[in-house]
């Protein structure tokens, strides 16, 4: 988090002061945020910005106990599955626990689509993140129980992420594989896979990313679901993020 370097600098300075000086205590709550411009917004392989540029941003407040809450938003393109909404606002809360080398994260995510009725989605989630050789691996699951906004059934999404930093460089290589299953608007063509491979380049608070994204949804499946296959076809996505 962005405050760690500042806290470390304060502790180092305090160590060189007279013995009567006291170290400055860290704050119990840390707030972080980001703002991003992305060439298109892909959600589980599907372009919710209709292959157009999207503006995104959010913030998270994390307590030293492990509890956290926050919000995140993105512009859309009136994506039909969400009643023509032009924006997505996510609200989330959860808890992260140290398992001794691994981290457990559980919480609830609420997707909101302002200007539409009956489209909000509640989705509990859980994941475990752990070192995997020189990389970091994350294994997660998100489950949307049956609710009016997603149709007659529930939805399950399981995924894994891998990331590794190139030594002595600002470059990080990343990969993602996800599987959606269920009878809902979140899986408009039935069960399908989505995947991503990419590279991030960081400089100070900025991160430039490029990633290849694709799904195994066929043209026939897309036509049967009455949407353009281009929004689930392969694409190269560019992004520029600023952390604060």
PyMOL commands that set and color helices and strands:
alter all, ss='L'
color gray80, all
select helices_A, chain A and resi 3-15+80-82+148-150+185-187+219-224+229-231
alter helices_A, ss='H'
color red, helices_A
select strands_A, chain A and resi 29-38+42-43+46-47+54-63+67-79+85-98+102-112+121-132+135-144+155-165+171-182+192-203+206-215+235-243
alter strands_A, ss='S'
color yellow, strands_A
deselect
rebuild
show_as cartoon
